[in-house]
């Protein structure tokens, strides 16, 4: 059972008593609860169905959740970020100075957009915030992971629909606890329980994979 709201009104239908809270279950934030209700209302979908996109399926089947083990501190040989070119520096500066909530970074394939993302990620990490990198296709996730692993290590969460339920649960817990700061995934990754999300990067945002027509 998931508790969405507590009130004193007794409903006309039969309900079950709350006997306790599942240990270590990540709590939905106010932002997530707001989004949960919006999706339910907008698409005329019952809350219990909408809720399933916010939590791994394993959370609904367990009476007790185990906390994932801490990621071992591996002695990884990390590569320093490459210096930005003059064009990249200009784009990087404009992104940091904009007062808008969103900005479009336009560049042909191979022009170095990913390098800018990595420099932005470094800034976010210094603030102890989380950054979400959305990619249009699951097949691009390992490639993007390798790009970031070289500079930030392997303590990165990867979220997409082909993960096993156990893998998704582990990443969900790590994100909820703030143990990982860089999250890479397909569009479903927006529903993860971020605690301090500083930036969202939508790579190749024009791709139809980010759109849904049903």
C-alpha positions in Angstrom: 0.0 0.0 0.0 1.1 3.5 -0.7 -0.1 6.4 1.4 -0.9 9.5 -0.6 -2.9 11.5 1.9 -4.2 11.2 5.5 -7.5 12.7 6.5 -10.3 12.1 9.1 -13.2 11.3 6.7 -14.3 7.7 6.7 -14.9 6.6 3.1 -18.0 4.6 2.1 -15.9 1.7 0.8 -13.9 -0.7 2.9 -10.3 0.3 3.6 -7.3 -1.3 5.3 -5.6 0.1 8.4 -2.1 1.5 8.3 0.0 -0.8 10.5 3.4 0.6 9.7 5.8 2.2 7.2 8.0 0.0 5.0 11.6 0.6 6.1 13.9 2.4 3.7 11.1 3.1 1.1 11.9 6.3 -0.7 9.2 8.9 -0.1 7.8 10.8 -3.0 8.6 14.5 -2.9 6.1 17.3 -3.1 7.1 17.8 -6.7 6.5 14.2 -7.5 3.1 14.1 -5.8 2.1 17.2 -7.7 3.2 15.6 -11.0 1.4 12.3 -10.0 -1.9 14.1 -9.5 -1.5 16.1 -12.7 -0.8 13.0 -14.9 -3.7 11.2 -13.2 -6.1 14.1 -13.9 -4.8 15.0 -17.4 -4.9 11.4 -18.7 -8.0 10.3 -16.7 -5.9 7.5 -15.2 -6.4 6.1 -11.6 -3.7 7.1 -9.1 -2.7 3.6 -8.5 -1.8 3.1 -12.2 0.0 6.5 -12.4 2.0 5.6 -9.3 3.6 2.7 -11.1 5.7 5.0 -13.3 7.2 6.6 -10.2 8.3 3.5 -8.3 9.9 0.2 -9.3 7.6 -2.8 -9.4 9.5 -4.5 -6.6 8.4 -1.8 -4.1 4.8 -3.0 -4.4 5.7 -6.6 -3.6 8.0 -6.3 -0.5 7.2 -5.8 3.1 10.8 -4.7 3.8 13.3 -3.1 1.5 17.0 -3.7 1.8 19.2 -0.7 1.4 21.6 -1.1 -1.5 25.3 -1.6 -0.5 27.4 1.5 -0.7 29.3 1.8 -3.9 32.9 0.7 -3.3 35.4 3.5 -3.6 37.3 2.2 -6.6 40.7 3.7 -7.4 39.7 4.6 -10.9 42.2 6.4 -13.2 40.1 9.4 -14.2 40.8 11.7 -17.1 40.6 15.5 -16.5 38.1 17.3 -18.6 39.3 18.5 -21.9 39.6 22.3 -22.2 36.7 23.9 -24.1 37.2 25.5 -27.5 36.4 29.2 -28.0 32.9 28.3 -29.4 32.2 25.9 -26.6 33.3 28.5 -24.0 30.9 31.0 -25.5 28.0 28.4 -25.3 29.0 27.4 -21.8 29.1 31.0 -20.7 25.7 31.8 -22.2 24.1 28.7 -20.5 25.5 29.8 -17.1 24.4 33.4 -17.5 20.8 32.9 -18.9 17.9 33.7 -16.6 15.6 31.4 -18.5 14.6 27.9 -17.3 15.6 26.3 -20.6 18.1 27.0 -23.3 18.7 25.3 -26.7 22.3 24.3 -27.5 22.5 23.8 -31.3 25.4 22.1 -33.0 26.0 19.5 -35.7 27.0 15.9 -34.7 30.6 15.9 -33.5 30.7 19.6 -32.7 31.4 19.0 -29.0 28.0 19.3 -27.2 28.8 16.4 -24.9 32.0 18.1 -23.7 29.9 21.1 -22.7 27.5 18.7 -20.8 30.5 17.3 -18.9 31.7 20.7 -17.9 28.2 21.6 -16.8 28.0 18.3 -14.8 31.3 19.3 -13.0 29.7 22.5 -11.9 26.6 20.7 -10.6 28.7 18.2 -8.7 30.6 21.0 -7.0 27.2 22.3 -5.7 26.4 18.8 -4.4 23.4 18.6 -6.7 22.2 15.9 -9.1 22.2 16.2 -12.9 20.0 14.2 -15.3 21.2 13.4 -18.8 18.3 12.2 -21.0 19.1 10.3 -24.2 16.5 9.5 -26.9 17.4 5.8 -27.3 18.3 3.1 -24.8 21.2 2.0 -27.2 22.8 5.4 -26.6 22.9 5.0 -22.8 26.1 2.8 -22.6 27.9 5.2 -25.0 26.9 8.3 -22.9 27.9 6.4 -19.7 31.4 5.7 -21.0 31.8 9.4 -21.9 31.0 10.4 -18.3 32.8 7.5 -16.6 36.2 8.6 -18.0 36.0 11.8 -16.1 33.6 11.2 -13.1 34.0 7.5 -12.4 31.5 4.6 -12.4 29.3 5.9 -9.6 26.6 6.9 -12.2 23.0 5.7 -12.2 21.6 4.4 -15.5 17.8 4.2 -16.0 15.9 2.7 -18.9 13.1 0.2 -19.5 15.5 -2.8 -20.1 16.8 -2.9 -16.5 15.8 -5.8 -14.3 13.4 -4.9 -11.5 16.3 -5.4 -9.0 18.6 -3.1 -10.9 15.9 -0.4 -11.1 15.2 -0.7 -7.4 18.9 -0.3 -6.5 19.3 2.8 -8.7 16.1 4.2 -7.3 17.4 3.8 -3.8 20.8 5.3 -4.6 19.2 8.3 -6.2 16.7 8.8 -3.3 19.6 8.7 -0.8 21.7 11.1 -2.9 24.4 8.5 -3.3 24.7 9.2 -7.1 24.8 12.6 -8.6 24.9 11.8 -12.3 21.9 10.0 -13.8 21.8 8.9 -17.4 18.6 7.4 -19.0 15.7 7.4 -21.4 12.7 9.6 -20.8 11.3 7.4 -18.0 14.2 8.6 -15.9 12.4 11.9 -15.2 10.3 10.0 -12.6 13.2 9.0 -10.4 13.2 10.3 -6.8 15.7 13.2 -7.1 16.5 15.0 -3.9 18.5 17.9 -5.3 18.2 18.1 -9.0 20.3 21.0 -10.4 20.0 20.5 -14.1 18.3 18.4 -16.8 20.1 17.9 -20.2 17.9 16.5 -23.0 20.4 15.3 -25.6 19.1 15.3 -29.2 15.9 16.9 -27.9 14.4 16.9 -31.5 14.2 13.1 -31.6 10.7 11.6 -31.7 11.6 9.1 -29.0 11.0 11.9 -26.5 7.5 12.4 -27.7 4.4 10.3 -27.0 1.2 10.4 -29.0 -1.0 8.0 -27.1 
